[in-house]
Amino acid sequence: MFFMARHTDPILRLSSGRHNTMTQGIFCMQGFSGMTLVMSISFLYLVAVIKPDFSGKKALVAGGTGGIGKAIAYSLAHAGAQVLVLGRHTVPELESCVVDFDTAEGQSAACEYAASTDILCISRGPFLQKPLHETTTDDWKRMTQSNLAFPGMLVSAALPYQMEKRWGRMLLFGGTRTDSVRGFSTNAAYAAAKTGLSSLVKSVALAYSDFGITCNGVCPGFTDTEYLRPDDKVLLAAKNPDGKLILAEDIAEISLMMLYTSSCNGIVLPVDKGWTPGFS
C-alpha cells in the first residue's frame, strides 16, 4: 500500500519562484527497502524542481567544518540561511567558531548557540572499532556521551526557542546501518549510541510537531570525505554496489529536502546505496 501526502508549505518554492502545492512525501508501506527507495527518489525529485528558500532562518551545524557537515553548511547558506558552523577549525566564507565538543566547556558553548537557532544539524560523532570484549569503560562513556547524550543536549537546548517561534527543523546523523536495531560484531558501542538517535528523532517528532518543529535522521553509507585515507577510499568504494563512494554533496541535497519539507517528520533515512554486509 502506498500513501502520498500533499499540502502547501510556504517555505517551498519552484525554481521559477512561484509557490506550489505539491507532493511532499511518498511512503511505501510494503517493506523497509521499498520505503527507502521510494522516499529517496521522492527527495531527489523535489531537489530537482524546488528552489529552497531559508531566508531569515538561523542554522547551526555542529560538526560542520568538514565532510558531510560542511557540505550541508554550504548548502544551507546557498539557500539563504544565516549559518553558524561549530567544529575543529574555521570554514571559509561561513561564520564559524572553534569548539571542542569533548569538553564540558565546549558542550556548554554549543548548547548556548543551539538555544537561539531555527535549524539544528548535528553531523559529528567519533567512531570506535573494537569488539565488545575489548571495549573499556572509558570507551563506553566516550561513545555514549559524544554520539547520543551530546546530540540530546543540543536538541533540548534548541527546543524552547523553536517552540516559542512555532517553527523549527532538526537533522541528526546516525552511522551506517544504525537506522534500526541490528547487531554489530566490531563496533557495537558506537552503533548502540548511534542507534539511540532514532528514538530521539521519533520522540521529538511525536512531542513537538504541534509547534511546527520537525526532526529527522540520516544514516549515511560509505561517503567520500577528507577524513578517509586513499587506501580506505578504495576499500570502502568496493563495498558499495556500484563501486563508488557516496558524494557528501548528494547527502547534503537529500538532507536539505528533509529540512525543507514539513511532511518529513520522524524519518530515519539510510543513504547507503542499498549496501548490505557481505555484499562484496
Secondary structure, 3 states (H helix, E strand, C coil): CEEEEEEEEEEEEECCCCEEEEEEEEEECCCHHHHHHHHHHHHHHHHHHECCCCCCCEEEEECCCCHHHHHHHHHHHHCCCEEEEEECCCCCCCEEEECCCCCHHHHHHHHHHHCCCCEEEECCCCCCCECHHHCCHHHHHHHHHHHHHHHHHHHHHHHHHHHHHCCEEEEEECCCCCCCCCCCCCEHHHHHHHHHHHHHHHHHHHHHHHHCEEEEEEEECCEECCCCCHHHHHHHHHHCCCCCCEEHHHHHHHHHHHHHCCCCCCCEEEECCCCCCCCC
